[in-house]
Amino acid sequence: MIQAVMVISTQAKPRLLKFYNFQPPEKHQDLVRSVFQLLSARPDGVSNFVKVDSIFGPGTKMVYKHLATLYFVFVFDSSENELAMLDLIQVFVETLDRCFKNVCELDIVFNFNKLHSILDEMILGGQVIETSSEQIMKSVEEIARLEKQSSTTSLIPKSISERFSR
């Protein structure tokens, strides 16, 4: 099971925190700090797989990818395959690239709702439900279309609203 998904900037700022098992909010910053210290101390060219028993508890592993100014981090237990998690990070980043046309940190900061929608289409309750970037994009586009449609739909019939606008 996936326990957490994090996107952390190289300045140790959390850009996305999603926990699939309860973590008290006051512990979030400590977890981000611990993960960032671990990642920033690792030299380039080493494995992207890390055991994080001391941070998240026994049997937990972490896989990460460092792209530009962001660390994409997935924390999971022994029931998940490490390479599958690395591939899931790749699907996540590819979907973000499709959505934002070469994603950057500002896209993530200013479009966090879309970021959560993408993640929710991929992972539900810590279980992977979709790995196709195309299917995820179709779902996210459908959500955006429905949101736009619902924001233009009035609950008051046009004849009544015209009567009171005079």
DSSP file with accessible surface (Angstrom, degrees, kcal/mol):
  #  RESIDUE AA STRUCTURE BP1 BP2  ACC     N-H-->O    O-->H-N    N-H-->O    O-->H-N    TCO  KAPPA ALPHA  PHI   PSI    X-CA   Y-CA   Z-CA
    1    1 A M              0   0   53      0, 0.0    76,-1.9     0, 0.0     2,-0.4   0.000 360.0 360.0 360.0 140.3    0.0    0.0    0.0
    2    2 A I  E     -A   76   0A   0    124,-2.8    74,-0.3    74,-0.2     3,-0.1  -0.650 360.0-175.3 -77.3 130.6    1.2    3.5   -0.8
    3    3 A Q  E     -     0   0A  24     72,-3.0    17,-2.9    -2,-0.4    18,-0.8   0.763  61.2  -0.2 -98.5 -31.8    1.4    5.4    2.5
    4    4 A A  E     -AB  75  19A   0     71,-1.8    71,-2.9    15,-0.3     2,-0.4  -0.991  47.5-155.9-158.7 150.6    2.3    8.9    1.2
    5    5 A V  E     +AB  74  18A   0     13,-2.5    13,-2.2    -2,-0.3     2,-0.4  -1.000  24.3 178.0-126.8 129.9    3.0   11.0   -1.9
    6    6 A M  E     -AB  73  17A   1     67,-2.9    67,-3.3    -2,-0.4     2,-0.5  -0.985  23.0-165.9-133.7 143.5    5.1   14.1   -1.6
    7    7 A V  E     -AB  72  16A   0      9,-2.2     8,-3.6    -2,-0.4     9,-1.6  -0.988  23.1-179.5-123.5 118.1    6.4   16.7   -3.9
    8    8 A I  E     -AB  71  14A   0     63,-2.4    63,-3.1    -2,-0.5     2,-0.1  -0.962  21.4-131.1-123.5 133.7    9.1   18.7   -2.2
    9    9 A S  E >   -A   70   0A   0      4,-2.8     3,-1.9    -2,-0.4    61,-0.2  -0.339  31.2-107.3 -75.9 165.4   11.1   21.6   -3.7
   10   10 A T  T 3  S+     0   0   45     59,-1.9    -1,-0.1     1,-0.3    60,-0.1   0.572 121.6  62.9 -71.5  -5.9   14.8   21.8   -3.4
   11   11 A Q  T 3  S-     0   0  118     58,-0.3    -1,-0.3     2,-0.1    -2,-0.1   0.140 122.7-106.7 -98.1  15.5   14.3   24.5   -0.8
   12   12 A A  S <  S+     0   0   30     -3,-1.9    -2,-0.1     1,-0.2    24,-0.1   0.688  73.6 143.0  69.1  22.6   12.5   22.0    1.4
   13   13 A K        -     0   0  112     -4,-0.0    -4,-2.8    19,-0.0     2,-0.4  -0.819  51.9-127.9 -93.3 124.8    9.1   23.5    0.8
   14   14 A P  E     +B    8   0A  43      0, 0.0    -6,-0.2     0, 0.0     3,-0.2  -0.574  29.3 175.3 -72.8 124.0    6.3   20.9    0.5
   15   15 A R  E    S+     0   0A  77     -8,-3.6     2,-0.3    -2,-0.4    -7,-0.2   0.634  74.2  14.8-100.2 -21.2    4.4   21.4   -2.8
   16   16 A L  E     +B    7   0A   4     -9,-1.6    -9,-2.2    99,-0.0     2,-0.4  -0.928  61.7 177.7-152.9 129.5    2.2   18.3   -2.3
   17   17 A L  E     +B    6   0A  48     -2,-0.3     2,-0.4   -11,-0.2   -11,-0.2  -0.980   8.5 166.4-131.6 119.4    1.5   16.2    0.7
   18   18 A K  E     -B    5   0A  50    -13,-2.2   -13,-2.5    -2,-0.4     2,-0.4  -0.952  12.3-169.1-136.3 114.8   -0.9   13.3    0.5
   19   19 A F  E     -B    4   0A  40     -2,-0.4   -15,-0.3   -15,-0.2     4,-0.1  -0.893  12.6-168.9-106.0 134.0   -1.0   10.7    3.3
   20   20 A Y  S    S+     0   0   34    -17,-2.9     2,-0.3    -2,-0.4   -16,-0.2   0.423  80.7  46.7-101.6  -3.4   -3.0    7.5    2.8
   21   21 A N  S    S-     0   0   56    -18,-0.8    -1,-0.1   105,-0.0   105,-0.0  -0.976 109.2 -83.5-129.9 149.9   -2.7    6.5    6.4
   22   22 A F        +     0   0  165     -2,-0.3    -2,-0.1    -3,-0.0   -19,-0.0  -0.248  47.2 173.2 -61.6 129.4   -3.3    9.0    9.2
   23   23 A Q        -     0   0   22     -4,-0.1     5,-0.1     0, 0.0    -4,-0.1  -0.994  38.8-112.6-129.5 125.6   -0.5   11.2   10.2
   24   24 A P    >>  -     0   0   37      0, 0.0     3,-2.1     0, 0.0     4,-0.7  -0.332  24.9-123.7 -58.1 138.1   -1.2   14.0   12.7
   25   25 A P  H >> S+     0   0   87      0, 0.0     3,-0.9     0, 0.0     4,-0.6   0.836 110.8  60.0 -54.4 -33.5   -0.9   17.4   11.1
   26   26 A E  H 34 S+     0   0  153      1,-0.2     4,-0.4     2,-0.1     3,-0.1   0.721 103.4  52.8 -69.9 -15.4    1.6   18.5   13.6
   27   27 A K  H <> S+     0   0   86     -3,-2.1     4,-2.3     1,-0.1    -1,-0.2   0.644  87.0  84.1 -90.9 -14.8    3.9   15.7   12.5
   28   28 A H  H <X S+     0   0   50     -3,-0.9     4,-2.6    -4,-0.7     5,-0.2   0.907  89.7  48.1 -55.7 -48.7    3.7   16.6    8.7
   29   29 A Q  H  X S+     0   0   93     -4,-0.6     4,-2.6     1,-0.2    -1,-0.2   0.894 110.8  51.5 -63.9 -37.5    6.5   19.2    8.9
   30   30 A D  H  > S+     0   0   83     -4,-0.4     4,-2.6     2,-0.2    -1,-0.2   0.906 110.7  48.9 -64.5 -40.4    8.8   16.8   10.8
   31   31 A L  H  X S+     0   0    4     -4,-2.3     4,-2.7     2,-0.2     5,-0.2   0.929 112.4  47.6 -64.8 -44.6    8.2   14.1    8.1
   32   32 A V  H  X S+     0   0    1     -4,-2.6     4,-2.9     2,-0.2     5,-0.2   0.930 112.9  49.3 -61.7 -44.0    8.9   16.6    5.3
   33   33 A R  H  X S+     0   0  111     -4,-2.6     4,-2.6    -5,-0.2     5,-0.2   0.936 112.6  47.1 -62.2 -44.5   12.1   17.8    7.0
   34   34 A S  H  X S+     0   0   45     -4,-2.6     4,-2.0     2,-0.2    -2,-0.2   0.920 114.2  46.6 -64.3 -44.0   13.3   14.2    7.7
   35   35 A V  H  X S+     0   0    0     -4,-2.7     4,-2.7     2,-0.2     5,-0.2   0.935 113.5  48.9 -64.8 -43.8   12.6   13.2    4.1
   36   36 A F  H  X S+     0   0   38     -4,-2.9     4,-3.1    -5,-0.2     5,-0.3   0.918 109.8  51.1 -64.3 -42.1   14.3   16.3    2.7
   37   37 A Q  H  X S+     0   0  116     -4,-2.6     4,-1.2    -5,-0.2    -1,-0.2   0.915 112.4  47.6 -60.5 -40.9   17.4   15.9    4.8
   38   38 A L  H  X S+     0   0   55     -4,-2.0     4,-0.6    -5,-0.2    -2,-0.2   0.940 116.5  42.6 -64.7 -45.6   17.7   12.3    3.7
   39   39 A L  H >< S+     0   0    2     -4,-2.7     3,-0.9     1,-0.2    -2,-0.2   0.906 112.4  51.0 -70.1 -43.3   17.2   13.2    0.0
   40   40 A S  H 3< S+     0   0   59     -4,-3.1    -1,-0.2     1,-0.2    -2,-0.2   0.763 107.6  54.5 -69.6 -22.5   19.4   16.2   -0.1
   41   41 A A  H 3< S+     0   0   80     -4,-1.2    -1,-0.2    -5,-0.3    -2,-0.2   0.633  87.7  97.2 -83.6 -13.6   22.3   14.3    1.5
   42   42 A R  S << S-     0   0   62     -3,-0.9     3,-0.1    -4,-0.6     2,-0.0  -0.603  75.1-128.2 -79.6 132.0   22.2   11.6   -1.1
   43   43 A P    >   -     0   0   87      0, 0.0     3,-1.1     0, 0.0     2,-0.1  -0.328  31.2 -93.4 -73.6 158.1   24.8   12.1   -3.9
   44   44 A D  T 3  S+     0   0  153      1,-0.2     3,-0.1    -2,-0.0     0, 0.0  -0.386 108.0  37.9 -64.9 148.3   23.8   12.0   -7.6
   45   45 A G  T 3  S+     0   0   87      1,-0.3    -1,-0.2    -3,-0.1     2,-0.2   0.476  87.7 116.2  90.0   0.3   24.1    8.6   -9.2
   46   46 A V  S <  S-     0   0   56     -3,-1.1    -1,-0.3     1,-0.2    -4,-0.0  -0.566  77.3 -71.8 -95.6 169.1   22.9    6.5   -6.2
   47   47 A S        -     0   0   64     -2,-0.2    -1,-0.2     1,-0.1     0, 0.0  -0.189  30.0-140.0 -58.8 146.2   19.8    4.3   -6.1
   48   48 A N  S    S+     0   0   49     -3,-0.1    16,-1.5    15,-0.0     2,-0.5   0.307  79.1  91.9 -88.5   7.2   16.4    6.0   -6.0
   49   49 A F  E     +C   63   0A  51     14,-0.2     2,-0.4    12,-0.0    14,-0.2  -0.908  53.3 175.3-107.4 129.6   15.2    3.4   -3.5
   50   50 A V  E     -C   62   0A  15     12,-3.1    12,-3.1    -2,-0.5     2,-0.5  -0.996  29.9-131.5-137.2 135.9   15.6    4.1    0.2
   51   51 A K  E     -C   61   0A 152     -2,-0.4    10,-0.2    10,-0.2     3,-0.2  -0.751  22.7-176.7 -82.0 131.1   14.5    2.2    3.3
   52   52 A V    >>> +     0   0    2      8,-1.8     4,-2.7    -2,-0.5     3,-0.9  -0.205  32.5 134.8-125.4  43.5   12.8    4.7    5.6
   53   53 A D  H 3>5S+     0   0   74      1,-0.2     4,-1.5     7,-0.2    -1,-0.1   0.871  73.9  55.3 -57.6 -38.6   12.0    2.5    8.7
   54   54 A S  H 345S+     0   0  120     -3,-0.2    -1,-0.2     2,-0.2    -2,-0.1   0.747 116.8  35.3 -71.2 -20.6   13.3    5.3   11.0
   55   55 A I  H <45S+     0   0   29     -3,-0.9    -2,-0.2     2,-0.2    -1,-0.2   0.879 134.0  17.5 -97.5 -48.4   10.9    7.9    9.6
   56   56 A F  H  <5S-     0   0   23     -4,-2.7    -3,-0.2     1,-0.3    -2,-0.2   0.427 112.4 -96.0-109.5  -3.2    7.7    6.1    8.7
   57   57 A G    ><< -     0   0   23     -4,-1.5     3,-1.3    -5,-0.5    -1,-0.3  -0.342  62.4 -28.4 109.7 169.9    8.0    2.9   10.7
   58   58 A P  T 3  S+     0   0  127      0, 0.0     3,-0.1     0, 0.0    -4,-0.0  -0.241 121.2  17.6 -63.9 141.8    9.1   -0.7   10.0
   59   59 A G  T 3  S+     0   0   39      1,-0.3    19,-0.4    18,-0.1     2,-0.3   0.519  89.6 133.0  81.3   8.2    8.8   -2.2    6.5
   60   60 A T    <   -     0   0    2     -3,-1.3    -8,-1.8    17,-0.2     2,-0.3  -0.707  31.5-173.9 -97.3 144.7    8.5    1.2    4.7
   61   61 A K  E     -CD  51  76A  50     15,-3.1    15,-2.7    -2,-0.3     2,-0.4  -0.892   9.7-149.6-128.2 161.6   10.4    2.1    1.6
   62   62 A M  E     -CD  50  75A   0    -12,-3.1   -12,-3.1    -2,-0.3     2,-0.4  -0.991   6.9-170.3-134.5 138.4   10.7    5.3   -0.4
   63   63 A V  E     +CD  49  74A   0     11,-2.4    11,-2.7    -2,-0.4     2,-0.3  -0.978  16.6 177.0-124.5 142.3   11.3    5.8   -4.0
   64   64 A Y  E     - D   0  73A  15    -16,-1.5     2,-0.4    -2,-0.4     9,-0.2  -0.944  22.5-154.7-142.1 162.3   12.0    9.3   -5.4
   65   65 A K  E     - D   0  72A  46      7,-1.9     7,-2.8    -2,-0.3     2,-0.7  -0.987  13.2-148.4-138.7 129.7   12.9   11.1   -8.6
   66   66 A H  E     + D   0  71A  75     -2,-0.4     2,-0.5     5,-0.2     5,-0.2  -0.889  24.6 170.5-102.6 111.6   14.7   14.4   -8.6
   67   67 A L  E >   - D   0  70A  62      3,-2.5     3,-2.6    -2,-0.7     2,-0.1  -0.988  58.1 -50.1-126.1 123.1   13.6   16.5  -11.6
   68   68 A A  T 3  S-     0   0   96     -2,-0.5    36,-0.1     1,-0.3    -2,-0.0  -0.321 123.8 -17.2  53.6-115.2   14.6   20.2  -12.0
   69   69 A T  T 3  S+     0   0   58     -2,-0.1   -59,-1.9    -3,-0.0     2,-0.4   0.168 122.7  82.8-105.5  18.0   13.8   21.9   -8.6
   70   70 A L  E <   -AD   9  67A   7     -3,-2.6    -3,-2.5   -61,-0.2     2,-0.5  -0.949  58.9-150.9-129.0 144.5   11.4   19.2   -7.3
   71   71 A Y  E     -AD   8  66A  22    -63,-3.1   -63,-2.4    -2,-0.4     2,-0.6  -0.963  13.5-157.1-105.4 123.5   11.6   15.8   -5.6
   72   72 A F  E     -AD   7  65A   4     -7,-2.8    -7,-1.9    -2,-0.5     2,-0.4  -0.923  21.1-174.7 -99.4 119.1    8.7   13.5   -6.4
   73   73 A V  E     -AD   6  64A   0    -67,-3.3   -67,-2.9    -2,-0.6     2,-0.4  -0.960  18.4-173.5-126.4 130.2    8.5   11.0   -3.5
   74   74 A F  E     -AD   5  63A   1    -11,-2.7   -11,-2.4    -2,-0.4     2,-0.4  -0.992   8.7-162.5-119.9 129.7    6.3    7.9   -3.0
   75   75 A V  E     +AD   4  62A   0    -71,-2.9   -72,-3.0    -2,-0.4   -71,-1.8  -0.939  23.5 158.1-110.6 131.9    6.4    6.1    0.4
   76   76 A F  E     -AD   2  61A   0    -15,-2.7   -15,-3.1    -2,-0.4   -74,-0.2  -0.935  34.5-112.2-150.0 167.0    5.0    2.6    0.5
   77   77 A D    >   -     0   0   41    -76,-1.9     3,-1.6    -2,-0.3   -17,-0.2  -0.314  48.2 -84.6 -97.0-174.8    5.1   -0.7    2.3
   78   78 A S  T 3  S+     0   0   94    -19,-0.4     4,-0.1     1,-0.3   -18,-0.1   0.602 116.4  74.5 -71.1  -8.9    6.5   -4.1    1.4
   79   79 A S  T 3  S+     0   0   86    -78,-0.1     2,-0.3     2,-0.1    -1,-0.3   0.638  87.2  75.4 -78.1 -12.0    3.4   -5.1   -0.6
   80   80 A E  S <  S-     0   0   37     -3,-1.6     2,-0.4   -79,-0.2    -4,-0.1  -0.757  85.3-118.1-101.3 149.0    4.3   -2.8   -3.4
   81   81 A N     >  -     0   0   98     -2,-0.3     4,-1.9     1,-0.1     5,-0.2  -0.687  15.3-141.6 -84.7 131.8    7.0   -3.3   -6.1
   82   82 A E  H  > S+     0   0   64     -2,-0.4     4,-2.0     1,-0.2     5,-0.2   0.901 101.5  47.7 -61.3 -44.2    9.8   -0.7   -6.0
   83   83 A L  H  > S+     0   0  117      1,-0.2     4,-2.4     2,-0.2    -1,-0.2   0.868 109.1  54.5 -68.4 -34.2   10.1   -0.6   -9.8
   84   84 A A  H  > S+     0   0   48      2,-0.2     4,-2.2     1,-0.2    -1,-0.2   0.889 108.2  50.1 -64.4 -36.7    6.3   -0.2  -10.2
   85   85 A M  H  X S+     0   0    3     -4,-1.9     4,-2.1     2,-0.2    -2,-0.2   0.902 109.4  50.3 -68.8 -39.0    6.5    2.7   -7.8
   86   86 A L  H  X S+     0   0   41     -4,-2.0     4,-1.9     1,-0.2    -2,-0.2   0.918 111.6  49.0 -63.5 -40.6    9.3    4.3   -9.8
   87   87 A D  H  X S+     0   0   96     -4,-2.4     4,-2.5     1,-0.2    -2,-0.2   0.882 107.4  55.3 -65.5 -36.6    7.2    3.8  -13.0
   88   88 A L  H  X S+     0   0    4     -4,-2.2     4,-2.5     2,-0.2    -1,-0.2   0.889 105.3  52.1 -64.7 -37.7    4.2    5.3  -11.2
   89   89 A I  H  X S+     0   0    0     -4,-2.1     4,-2.8     2,-0.2     5,-0.2   0.928 109.0  51.1 -61.2 -42.9    6.2    8.5  -10.5
   90   90 A Q  H  X S+     0   0   56     -4,-1.9     4,-2.8     1,-0.2    -2,-0.2   0.920 110.2  48.2 -61.6 -43.1    7.1    8.6  -14.2
   91   91 A V  H  X S+     0   0   12     -4,-2.5     4,-2.5     2,-0.2    -1,-0.2   0.918 111.4  51.3 -62.6 -42.2    3.4    8.3  -15.2
   92   92 A F  H  X S+     0   0    0     -4,-2.5     4,-2.3     2,-0.2    -2,-0.2   0.945 112.9  44.3 -59.8 -47.5    2.6   11.1  -12.7
   93   93 A V  H  X S+     0   0   10     -4,-2.8     4,-2.6     1,-0.2    10,-0.2   0.915 112.9  51.3 -67.3 -41.4    5.3   13.4  -14.1
   94   94 A E  H  X S+     0   0   88     -4,-2.8     4,-2.3    -5,-0.2    -1,-0.2   0.906 110.5  49.3 -61.6 -41.2    4.3   12.6  -17.7
   95   95 A T  H  X S+     0   0    0     -4,-2.5     4,-2.3     2,-0.2    -1,-0.2   0.908 110.7  49.8 -65.8 -40.9    0.6   13.4  -16.9
   96   96 A L  H  X S+     0   0    0     -4,-2.3     4,-2.8     1,-0.2    -2,-0.2   0.910 110.2  51.4 -62.8 -40.8    1.6   16.6  -15.3
   97   97 A D  H  X>S+     0   0   56     -4,-2.6     4,-1.5     1,-0.2     5,-0.8   0.901 111.1  47.5 -62.3 -41.4    3.7   17.5  -18.4
   98   98 A R  H  <5S+     0   0  107     -4,-2.3    -1,-0.2     2,-0.2    -2,-0.2   0.887 115.5  46.0 -64.7 -38.8    0.7   16.8  -20.6
   99   99 A C  H  <5S+     0   0   21     -4,-2.3    -2,-0.2     1,-0.2    -1,-0.2   0.892 127.8  23.9 -72.7 -41.4   -1.5   18.8  -18.4
  100  100 A F  H  <5S-     0   0   29     -4,-2.8    -2,-0.2    -5,-0.2    -1,-0.2   0.332 102.7-116.9-110.5   2.9    0.7   21.9  -18.0
  101  101 A K  T  <5S-     0   0  169     -4,-1.5    -3,-0.2    -5,-0.2    -4,-0.1   0.979  96.7  -2.3  55.1  79.5    3.0   21.6  -21.1
  102  102 A N  S   <S-     0   0  133     -5,-0.8    -5,-0.1    -8,-0.1    -4,-0.1   0.994  97.4-130.6  70.2  75.4    6.4   21.1  -19.5
  103  103 A V        +     0   0   23    -10,-0.2     2,-0.3     4,-0.1    -6,-0.1  -0.124  30.3 179.4 -59.3 143.5    5.4   21.3  -15.8
  104  104 A C     >  -     0   0   61    -36,-0.1     4,-1.5    -4,-0.0     3,-0.5  -0.860  45.6 -91.6-135.3 176.4    7.4   23.5  -13.4
  105  105 A E  H  > S+     0   0   30     -2,-0.3     4,-2.3     1,-0.2     5,-0.2   0.873 122.4  56.3 -61.5 -36.7    7.1   24.3   -9.7
  106  106 A L  H  > S+     0   0  110      1,-0.2     4,-2.7     2,-0.2    -1,-0.2   0.874 102.3  56.2 -65.1 -35.9    4.9   27.3  -10.3
  107  107 A D  H  > S+     0   0   38     -3,-0.5     4,-1.4     1,-0.2    -1,-0.2   0.915 109.9  46.3 -59.3 -41.4    2.3   25.1  -12.2
  108  108 A I  H  < S+     0   0    0     -4,-1.5    -2,-0.2     2,-0.2    -1,-0.2   0.908 113.4  48.4 -69.2 -40.0    2.2   22.9   -9.1
  109  109 A V  H >< S+     0   0   51     -4,-2.3     3,-0.6     1,-0.2    -2,-0.2   0.937 119.7  36.1 -66.4 -45.1    1.8   25.9   -6.7
  110  110 A F  H 3< S+     0   0  152     -4,-2.7    -1,-0.2     1,-0.2    -2,-0.2   0.586 122.5  42.8 -89.8 -10.4   -0.9   27.7   -8.6
  111  111 A N  T 3X  +     0   0   63     -4,-1.4     4,-2.0    -5,-0.2     3,-0.4  -0.216  65.1 138.6-126.0  44.0   -2.8   24.6   -9.8
  112  112 A F  H <>  +     0   0  107     -3,-0.6     4,-2.5     1,-0.2     5,-0.2   0.813  69.6  60.0 -63.6 -28.4   -2.8   22.4   -6.8
  113  113 A N  H  > S+     0   0  113      2,-0.2     4,-2.1     1,-0.2    -1,-0.2   0.928 107.5  44.8 -64.1 -42.7   -6.5   21.4   -7.3
  114  114 A K  H  > S+     0   0   78     -3,-0.4     4,-2.5     2,-0.2    -2,-0.2   0.889 110.7  55.3 -67.9 -36.8   -5.6   19.9  -10.7
  115  115 A L  H  X S+     0   0    0     -4,-2.0     4,-2.3     1,-0.2    -2,-0.2   0.937 109.7  45.9 -60.4 -44.4   -2.6   18.2   -9.2
  116  116 A H  H  X S+     0   0   56     -4,-2.5     4,-2.8     1,-0.2    -1,-0.2   0.875 110.1  54.6 -67.2 -36.5   -4.8   16.6   -6.6
  117  117 A S  H  X S+     0   0   28     -4,-2.1     4,-1.6     2,-0.2    -2,-0.2   0.922 109.1  47.8 -62.6 -43.6   -7.3   15.5   -9.3
  118  118 A I  H  X S+     0   0    0     -4,-2.5     4,-1.1     2,-0.2     3,-0.3   0.944 113.8  46.7 -61.2 -47.4   -4.5   13.8  -11.2
  119  119 A L  H >X S+     0   0    0     -4,-2.3     4,-2.9     1,-0.2     3,-0.6   0.905 110.1  53.4 -63.7 -39.7   -3.2   12.0   -8.1
  120  120 A D  H 3< S+     0   0   66     -4,-2.8    -1,-0.2     1,-0.2    -2,-0.2   0.791 105.7  53.9 -67.1 -27.7   -6.8   11.0   -7.1
  121  121 A E  H 3< S+     0   0   54     -4,-1.6    -1,-0.2    -3,-0.3    -2,-0.2   0.751 116.3  39.6 -74.6 -22.9   -7.3    9.5  -10.6
  122  122 A M  H << S+     0   0    0     -4,-1.1     7,-3.2    -3,-0.6     8,-1.5   0.852 122.6  30.5 -91.0 -41.5   -4.1    7.4  -10.1
  123  123 A I  E  <  -E  128   0B   1     -4,-2.9     2,-0.5     5,-0.2    -1,-0.3  -0.980  57.7-175.9-129.8 131.8   -4.3    6.4   -6.4
  124  124 A L  E >  S-E  127   0B 117      3,-2.7     3,-1.8    -2,-0.4    -4,-0.0  -0.981  77.4 -19.0-129.5 116.9   -7.3    5.7   -4.3
  125  125 A G  T 3  S-     0   0   51     -2,-0.5     3,-0.1     1,-0.3    -1,-0.1   0.789 127.5 -51.8  60.8  28.9   -6.9    4.9   -0.6
  126  126 A G  T 3  S+     0   0    0      1,-0.3  -124,-2.8  -125,-0.1     2,-0.4   0.453 116.5 111.1  88.3   0.6   -3.3    4.0   -1.1
  127  127 A Q  E <  S-E  124   0B  96     -3,-1.8    -3,-2.7  -126,-0.2     2,-0.4  -0.908  72.1-119.1-110.9 137.5   -4.0    1.6   -4.0
  128  128 A V  E     +E  123   0B  48     -2,-0.4    -5,-0.2    -5,-0.2     3,-0.1  -0.562  37.1 167.3 -73.0 125.4   -3.0    2.2   -7.6
  129  129 A I        +     0   0   88     -7,-3.2     2,-0.3    -2,-0.4    -6,-0.2   0.598  62.6  25.4-115.4 -18.3   -6.1    2.3   -9.7
  130  130 A E        +     0   0   62     -8,-1.5    -1,-0.3     1,-0.1     3,-0.0  -0.972  43.3 169.3-150.9 134.0   -4.9    3.8  -13.0
  131  131 A T        +     0   0   81     -2,-0.3     2,-0.7    -3,-0.1     3,-0.1   0.331  52.7 102.5-122.8   3.8   -1.5    3.8  -14.7
  132  132 A S     >  -     0   0   40      1,-0.2     4,-2.4     2,-0.0     5,-0.2  -0.814  55.6-157.8 -94.1 117.8   -2.4    5.1  -18.2
  133  133 A S  H  > S+     0   0   13     -2,-0.7     4,-2.5     1,-0.2     5,-0.2   0.874  94.2  54.3 -60.2 -36.9   -1.5    8.7  -18.6
  134  134 A E  H  > S+     0   0  110      2,-0.2     4,-2.3     1,-0.2    -1,-0.2   0.920 109.3  46.3 -64.1 -45.9   -4.0    9.0  -21.4
  135  135 A Q  H  > S+     0   0   79      2,-0.2     4,-2.2     1,-0.2    -2,-0.2   0.895 112.0  51.5 -65.0 -38.9   -6.9    7.6  -19.3
  136  136 A I  H  X S+     0   0    0     -4,-2.4     4,-2.6     1,-0.2    -2,-0.2   0.937 110.2  49.2 -63.4 -44.0   -5.9    9.9  -16.4
  137  137 A M  H  X S+     0   0   18     -4,-2.5     4,-2.8     1,-0.2     5,-0.2   0.897 109.0  52.7 -63.2 -40.9   -5.9   12.9  -18.8
  138  138 A K  H  X S+     0   0  120     -4,-2.3     4,-2.2     1,-0.2    -1,-0.2   0.930 111.7  46.3 -59.7 -44.2   -9.4   12.0  -20.1
  139  139 A S  H  X S+     0   0   37     -4,-2.2     4,-2.3     2,-0.2    -2,-0.2   0.917 113.1  48.1 -64.8 -43.0  -10.7   11.8  -16.6
  140  140 A V  H  X S+     0   0    6     -4,-2.6     4,-2.5     2,-0.2    -2,-0.2   0.908 112.0  49.7 -66.4 -40.2   -9.2   15.1  -15.6
  141  141 A E  H  X S+     0   0  114     -4,-2.8     4,-2.5     2,-0.2    -1,-0.2   0.893 110.3  51.0 -64.7 -38.3  -10.5   16.8  -18.7
  142  142 A E  H  X S+     0   0   83     -4,-2.2     4,-2.6    -5,-0.2    -2,-0.2   0.911 109.7  49.8 -65.2 -41.3  -13.9   15.4  -18.0
  143  143 A I  H  X S+     0   0   50     -4,-2.3     4,-2.5     2,-0.2    -2,-0.2   0.937 111.8  48.2 -61.4 -45.4  -13.8   16.8  -14.5
  144  144 A A  H  X S+     0   0   39     -4,-2.5     4,-2.4     2,-0.2    -2,-0.2   0.908 111.5  50.4 -62.7 -40.5  -12.7   20.2  -15.8
  145  145 A R  H  X S+     0   0  123     -4,-2.5     4,-2.6     1,-0.2    -2,-0.2   0.929 112.0  46.9 -63.4 -44.8  -15.5   20.1  -18.4
  146  146 A L  H  X S+     0   0   82     -4,-2.6     4,-2.6     2,-0.2    -2,-0.2   0.881 111.4  51.2 -66.2 -37.2  -18.1   19.3  -15.7
  147  147 A E  H  X S+     0   0  118     -4,-2.5     4,-1.7     2,-0.2    -1,-0.2   0.921 112.4  46.5 -64.0 -43.1  -16.8   21.9  -13.4
  148  148 A K  H  X S+     0   0  154     -4,-2.4     4,-1.2     2,-0.2    -2,-0.2   0.922 113.6  48.9 -64.8 -43.0  -17.0   24.5  -16.1
  149  149 A Q  H  X S+     0   0   93     -4,-2.6     4,-1.0     1,-0.2     3,-0.4   0.912 111.5  48.7 -63.9 -42.1  -20.5   23.4  -17.1
  150  150 A S  H  < S+     0   0   80     -4,-2.6    -1,-0.2     1,-0.2    -2,-0.2   0.819 107.5  55.2 -71.2 -27.5  -21.8   23.4  -13.5
  151  151 A S  H  < S+     0   0   91     -4,-1.7    -1,-0.2     1,-0.2    -2,-0.2   0.769 111.9  43.8 -76.7 -22.1  -20.4   26.9  -12.9
  152  152 A T  H  < S+     0   0  106     -4,-1.2     2,-0.5    -3,-0.4    -1,-0.2   0.592  94.9  94.0 -94.7 -11.1  -22.3   28.3  -15.9
  153  153 A T     <  -     0   0   84     -4,-1.0     2,-0.4    -5,-0.1     3,-0.0  -0.690  65.9-150.7 -84.5 128.1  -25.5   26.4  -15.1
  154  154 A S        -     0   0   80     -2,-0.5     4,-0.1     2,-0.1    -2,-0.1  -0.773  12.6-149.6 -97.9 141.5  -28.0   28.5  -13.0
  155  155 A L  S    S+     0   0  171     -2,-0.4    -1,-0.1     2,-0.1    -2,-0.0   0.639  82.7  77.7 -81.3 -13.9  -30.3   26.8  -10.6
  156  156 A I  S    S-     0   0   95      1,-0.0    -2,-0.1     2,-0.0     5,-0.1  -0.841  93.7-112.3 -98.2 127.0  -32.9   29.6  -11.2
  157  157 A P    >>  -     0   0   73      0, 0.0     4,-2.2     0, 0.0     3,-0.5  -0.237  24.7-119.4 -57.1 146.3  -34.8   29.3  -14.5
  158  158 A K  H 3> S+     0   0  155      1,-0.2     4,-2.4     2,-0.2     5,-0.2   0.864 110.6  57.9 -58.2 -39.0  -34.0   32.0  -17.0
  159  159 A S  H 3> S+     0   0   72      1,-0.2     4,-1.4     2,-0.2    -1,-0.2   0.889 109.7  44.5 -62.4 -37.2  -37.5   33.4  -17.1
  160  160 A I  H <> S+     0   0   62     -3,-0.5     4,-1.7     2,-0.2    -1,-0.2   0.924 112.5  50.2 -73.2 -43.4  -37.5   34.0  -13.4
  161  161 A S  H  X S+     0   0   49     -4,-2.2     4,-0.9     1,-0.2    -2,-0.2   0.876 110.4  50.9 -65.6 -33.4  -34.0   35.6  -13.3
  162  162 A E  H  < S+     0   0   89     -4,-2.4     4,-0.5    -5,-0.2     3,-0.3   0.882 106.5  55.5 -68.4 -37.8  -35.0   37.9  -16.2
  163  163 A R  H >< S+     0   0  157     -4,-1.4     3,-0.5    -5,-0.2    -2,-0.2   0.889 112.6  41.1 -61.5 -41.6  -38.1   39.0  -14.3
  164  164 A F  H 3< S+     0   0  164     -4,-1.7    -1,-0.2     1,-0.2    -2,-0.2   0.599 102.9  68.0 -87.3  -9.8  -36.2   40.1  -11.2
  165  165 A S  T 3<        0   0   94     -4,-0.9    -1,-0.2    -3,-0.3    -2,-0.2   0.580 360.0 360.0 -85.3  -7.9  -33.3   41.7  -13.1
  166  166 A R    <         0   0  234     -3,-0.5    -3,-0.1    -4,-0.5    -4,-0.0  -0.074 360.0 360.0 -76.7 360.0  -35.5   44.6  -14.4
